[in-house]
Amino acid sequence: MTGDTHKFSRREFLKDSTLAAAGMAFGSSLVGMEARGEVNQTGGKEAAPSAVKTRSKVVLIRDKSVVTAAGGVDAAVAARMIDEALCELLGSKKPEDAWRQLFAPDDLAGIKTNVYSYLPTPPELNEQLKKRIAACALPEASVPVTDREAHTLLAGRTAILNVRPVRTHHWSGIGGCIKNHIMFVTNPADYHGDSCADLGAIWNLPILKGKTRLNVLLALNPLFYGRGPHNFDPRYQWNYCGIFVSRDPVAVDALGAELLRLKRIDHFGEDKVVTPTKHIQVAEARHGLGVSDLARIDLVRMGWKDGILLS
């Protein structure tokens, strides 16, 4: 598949002027920070404030056949989509070469999945991804896949694949790649205050810092609206049939949040009030995890274009 790149205008996304100003002053992407030796996720060093406005790359791939007529997910199609997106992201011609850029034979790899009952990462997709990691000369039996036991089962891992579906979330506005790592702490409720603003701090803890090699945000059949701590209404799902792939967890979440916002406008004729997604901007401004400003995210779109919304 071929891809095309689109850059968003700032006013489409940044509503909180205080956080926007902070992001402008202190934001850094993974790619630019690598060049300055300040990388948090890939290099394990502290992110430092910088006047240089850096960028991040995200690949969005869509295939309308990934969601079956019965409403299930075709895991083989989803895995192939991730392969193609990863090749585009890393500039590889072959998927196996792309995966080897992320996982090496001496890695202790693991998969941080999500088991939320109404909208989990499909178990069959977890198995497909596990095989791809194992193909990098890693024993398949040594690649744990877990959500709620991340604090123990993934504590000693050196390389983590972060994969989960995107949805609205009562405490944080969206459940995305940043929030998916909340199970690396023993008391997740400690991070629920102020709309989960400091979720990004978890990524800098010794148990996790510098270990996440890839972020896969599934937008196959997202939940775009909901109110209440345990609300799930299938009327507010739709078959978007997309997957976001990036090394930057902030950038994929910023796009995921924007996708849900645009779908609410498309569905309701207005953006219905949900919990603010301020943790995405704070992850950049305070914790240096990546790029939250859509104007500095290079989005490459691949595959099915109908109803893409992010255009």
KADABEL-V703220 format. One record per run of one state. SS is the DSSP state (helix for helix, strand for strand, loop for the rest). FROM is the first residue (numbers start at 1). LEN is the number of residues. Records with the same first field share a line. If there is no record, write none. Layout:
SS->FROM-LEN ; FROM-LEN
This chain:
loop->1-2 ; 7-3 ; 13-4 ; 27-3 ; 37-19 ; 63-4 ; 68-5 ; 74-1 ; 91-4 ; 103-6 ; 113-10 ; 135-5 ; 143-1 ; 147-3 ; 154-5 ; 170-3 ; 176-3 ; 185-3 ; 192-1 ; 197-2 ; 205-7 ; 224-10 ; 238-4 ; 247-2 ; 269-9 ; 286-8 ; 304-8
strand->3-4 ; 56-7 ; 67-1 ; 73-1 ; 109-4 ; 144-3 ; 159-11 ; 173-3 ; 212-12 ; 237-1 ; 242-5 ; 297-7
helix->10-3 ; 17-10 ; 30-7 ; 75-16 ; 95-8 ; 123-12 ; 140-3 ; 150-4 ; 179-6 ; 188-4 ; 193-4 ; 199-6 ; 234-3 ; 249-20 ; 278-8 ; 294-3
